[in-house]
């Protein structure tokens, strides 16, 4: 075995290890070496980019053990691997080394929020904010307070009245947070004023949120707003998706995953896009990547089950379907209801499937969400067509008629899937 390792002859090493494993009669060290060689030969897996990065960061930290950047990057890498405790330990070391560094603090806080450790997140950002004023850290503190439902400080204390264009960059997230609070309070006029200030010289995070605001809450501001959305992977993903440039949207969503490993959002969005675009196998892969990092996220389990069912893998979906609960009437509950409807159809329980779907459609209508209602209706029609029920022609054609003209990309792609399923059947 040793000779094979020294001369680089893997086959010789493997043959000798197999001989020892079969015959025995040698020392313990040789048996361990044989086991190691055989394990490598039979179970070797390709080393991922993240594993390589972890290895390099560990070597770096052996020499520069007081590098806060090294520790926080190691924490991010552990997060991508789903190793939460290691990620937390590395982040806490980074925060001890650089408790006021805005990059370290913001990265650490995002990790703790990802772990639902709101108290720890607030502790570190509040500590950093108390010692000296930094608008970036203050904006993070306010956002943590909003998420953890803590008492908010008076925003007016931190928003300067007279501010230069260059200074606006540092304060853009504070103005954005203020605008969001005004918007949620129903003060659209004040919200617009704060958003205009935030968007004059915005950070990347502000650009990301601005795209959401313009898409969902204040579309009337879009024409008068000039922002470089390509600075934000999240914003770019949504823009490419709405332009129906699916390959570009998927590529950007993958980059977004790596940029924000703490977040479930890129995985939820990516898996949804893939399934709606008729690529459910890819949707499965994306949801599984997200669950590696966020193993308890019910939204990802819903997307995984939906993608598996769209791909025809009913046994695979059956392993996770029990995680989908209907509790308090949130949008997430209604998504679960629709997925349970598809599952029932796939199990040949047509009546039960219809009941789930029709309830989901009705609830989205009651909430005044026409795009989600349309998506549920089209998914229901797809299930009827794929089950070849006697009613499918009427249901499918009615679904296509009532959803005609809607601009939501989910609706457009689902309409295409339905039409593609329907066309061959209508020619029979």
N, C-alpha and C positions, 0 to 999 in steps of 0.2 A: 504493500500500500504506500509506504513512504517513498519508495523509488518512483512510483507512478506520479505522486504529488510533485516530487522534485523535478522530474523531467517533463512534467506537464502532460502526461498520458492519462487522461481521465478514464478511458476504457480499462486500462490496466488497474488503476486504483479501484474502480467499481468491481472488476472481476475478483480481485483479491479480497475486497470487503465482503462480497457476497459469499465467497468461500469460507471466510472466518465466521460469518453469521450463521452459515449452514452447519459447519463442523465444530466450532467452538474450540476449547482446549488451549486458549491463549490467555495472556494477562488482561486485567481489567481495562488498562489504558488502550490496548489494541482493540478491544471490543467496542469501547466508546468511540474510537476513531472510525471503526467500521460502520457503526450506527450513524455517525455524522455524515460520512460519505454517501451512504445509501439514502439518507434523508434528503441530502442535497440533490442526489441524482433523481429521486422520484417525486419530490415535493417542492422543488425550487420554483419560486414565483418571481416574475420580473420586479425589480426594485422600482418603485414609483418615484416621480420627481419630488414628491413631498418627503419621502424617506431620505433621498439624497440631500435635500435642503436641511432636514433635521440633523443629519450627520455632519454637514458642513458647519451649521450653527453651533453644534456642541463642541466641535474642534475649536471654533473661534472663541467660544466662551471659556474654554480651558486656558487660553492665553489672555483673554480680555474679560475676566469674570465680572468686572464692574460696568460692562456695557449694557445700559438699559435698553438700547435699541436691539441689541442681540437677544436679550431675554424676551422682549415683547414680540419680536419676529419668531422666536422659537414657540412662544405661546400661540401665535397665529397658525403656525405649522401643525402644532398638536391639535388645534381646533379642527383643521381640515381632516385630520386623521380620526377625529371623534374621541380623542383622549382628553376628556374634560378636566380631570384632576391635575394632570400634568400641565395642561394649558393654564389652569388657575394658579398653580404654584409658580410657573414661570412669569405670569403677569404680575403677581404680587411682589416677586423679587424686583421686577422692572420698576414698579411703583415705589418701592422702598428706595431704590437707587435714584429715581428722578421723579419725586412726588409732585413737581410743579411743571414738568415738561408737558406742553399741550398735546403733543403726539402720543406720548406714553399714557397720559391720563385718559385721553379720548379712546384709545385702543383698549385699555384696560376696562374702562366703563362699558364699552360695547360688549366685551366678553362677558362681564358679570350680568348685563341685561340679557344676553343670550342664555345664560345659565339660570335666569329668573332669580338671581341673587340681587334684588333691588336695594336692599339695605347696604350691601358692600359697595355697590355701584355708587350710591348716593354718598356714602362715607368718604370715598376717595375723591370724588369730584368736589364735594363740599369742602373738604380739607384743603384741596388745592385752591379753591376759590376764595376761601377765607384769608389765606396768607397774603395774597396780592391779587389785584384785579387784572384779569385777562378776558377780553370779550369772547374768545373762543371757548374757554373753559366755563365762563358764565352761561353761555348759550347751551353748552352740554348739561350743566347743572339744572337749568330750567327744563330742558327736555326730559331729563331723568325724573324731575319732580312731577312733570305731567304724567309720565308713564306709570310712576309708582303712586300716583294720586296723593302727593304731598302738597302742603300749602305753598302757593307760588309767591315769590317776592314781587314787589311793585316794579313792573318792567320800566316805568318812566325814570326810575333812578339810574338805569344803565344805558338808556338811549340818548345820545347827545343830540342837541337841537341843531347846532351848526357843525357840519361835518364835511370834509373835503371828499372828492371822488376817491382818492387813494385810501383814505381812512375808512370809507364805506366797505371796502373789502373785509377788513377785520371785524366790522360790526354787522356784516350782511346776515349772519345766522341769527343774531339777536333780533334784527328787524324782521326776519322771516318768521321766527317764533312768535313775535308780537302779532304779526299779520295773521298767523294761524289761529291764535287765541281770539282775535277779533272776529275772524271768519266763523269760528265755532260758536261764538256768542251772537251771531246773526248781524254783526256790524260790518256789512260788506264794504261800505264806503271807507271806513277806517282801515279795513284789511287791505283794500287796494292801495291806499296811500303807503302803508308799511311795505307792501310787496314791491311797489315801484322803487322805493329806496333800497330794498334788499337786492333787487335785480339790476340795479345800476352798475354795480361792480361786485358780482356774486362769487361766493366760493362754489366748489363743485357740488357740495351737499345742497346748497341753495338752488342750484340749477336742477338737481334731481327733483327736489320738492316742487319747484316751479312748474316742471312738466306735468306733475300730478295735479297741481292746482288748476292749470290751464285746461287739462283734459277732463277733469271731474267737477270742478267747482266754479271756476270763472272763465269759461271759454271765450267770453266777450273781450277779454284782455289780450287774446292771442295775437290779433292783427297789429296791435300797437306795441308788442313786446319783442325785443330782439335779444336772443340769448344763444350762446354757443352750446347747444345741447350735446354736441359730440364730446364735451368734457366729462360727461356723465354716462357710464355704461348702462345704468338703469334707464335713464331717459332715452338713450339711443336704442335700447332694446324695444321700448314701447313705441318709439317713433317708427322704427323699421317694421314692427309688427302691424301698426296701423296702416303702413304703406304696403302691407302684404308681401314684404321682402323677407320671406320666412327663413331662408338660409342665413341671411345677414342677421336677422333677429336671434336665431339660435346660436350663431357664432358669438355674438355680443353677450348673450345671456350666459354662455360658458365662461367668458372672461369675467363677467359680473360675479359668478360663483366664486372664482378664485380671489377676486378683490374683496369680497365680503363673506368670508367663510363663516362668520358668526350668524349670518342672517338666513332665515328659511325662505325669504322672499324670492331670491333669484331661482331657487330650485322649484318653488311653487309655480312661478311664472313660466320658467322653461319647460317644465313637464306639461303644463296646461297648453302652451303653444304647440308643442310636439304632438300631443294627442288630438287637438283640434285640427291640426294640419294633416291628419291621417298618418302620423308616424308614432303610433302608440308604443312600439318597442323602444324607441328613443325616449318617450315619456317615462317608461318604466325605469330605464337606466338613470335618468336625471333624478327621479323621485328617490331611487335607492341611494344615489350619492348624497342627496340631502338628508336622508334618514341615518346615514353613517355619522353625520355631524350632529343631527337633531333627532335622536332615536325615539323621542316621545311626541313628536309633532303630529297631531291628528290631521291637520290639513294636508301634510305630505302623504299620510296613509290614505286619505281620500283620493288624492291624485294618483297614487300608486294603484289602488284598487280600480279606479276608473280606467287607467291606461291598460292594466292587465285584462280587464273585461273587454275593452275595445280591441285588444290583440287576440281575444279568444281564449285567454288562459284563465278559465274559471277556477280550476284547482288552486292556482297561484293566488287569485283574489280571495278565495275562501280562507286562506291562512290569516288574512288581515281584516276581513270585513267586520268582525265583531268589535273592532275599535271605533267604528262609526256609530256615534250615538246621536240621538235627537233629544236635546235638553230644553233650551229656553227660547227657541224661535229666532236665533241669530241667522245671518246669511250662511255661516258655516254649517249650521244644522240643516238648512235647506239644501245645500250642496250634498250633504250626507244623504238626505232623503232621496235626491235624484239618483245618486250612485247606487243606493239600495234598490231603487226601481230597476236600474239596468241589471243588477245582480239577480233580481227576481226573474226578469225576462230570460236571462242566460240559464237559469235553473228551470225554465219552462213553467214558471208560476206567473202566467200572463196577467191574471186578475190582480194579483198582489203588486206586480210591477206597475200596472196602470194606476193603481191607487196611490202608490208612492209618487209617481211622476205627476199626476194631476194635482195632488196636494202641493207639491213643490211649485208647479206652475201658478197655482192660485195664490200661494203665499208671496211669491215674487210680485205678482200683480197687485196684491194688497199693499205691499211695501213701496209701490210706485217705481219699480225697477224694470223697465220694458226690455232692456238688453238681456238681463239675466232671465227674465220670463221667456224671451225668444229662444235663448240657448237651451233652456230646459225643455221647451216645446219641440225643438228640432232634435234633441237627444231622444226624446220620447218617440218621435216619428221614426228615427233611425232604428230604435229597438223594435218597433212594430214591423218595419220593413224586414229587418233581419230575422224576425220570428215568423215571417210570412203569414201573419194573421189575416183573416178575411177582411178586416177593417183597414189594412195598411194603405191601400190606394187612396182612400178618402182622407185619412189622417195625414199622410205624407203631403198630398197636394194642398190640403188646407194649411198645413204648417208652412209650406213654401210661399203660399199666397199672403198670409198674414205677416210674414217676416220680410217680405220684399221691400227693398229700399233702405233697410237699416244699415248703418255704417260701421257698427261694431265688428272688429275683425273676427271675434269668436263666432258671431252669427254668420258672417260671410263664409267662413271656412266650413262651418257645420252645414250650411245650405249646400255648399259644393259637394260635401260628402253624401248628403241625402240625395241630391240630384244624380250623382254618380251611381249610387245604389239603385235608384229608381229607374234610370234609363234602360238598362238591359231587361228589366222585368216588364216594362211597358211595351217592349218589342216582341214579347212572347205571344 
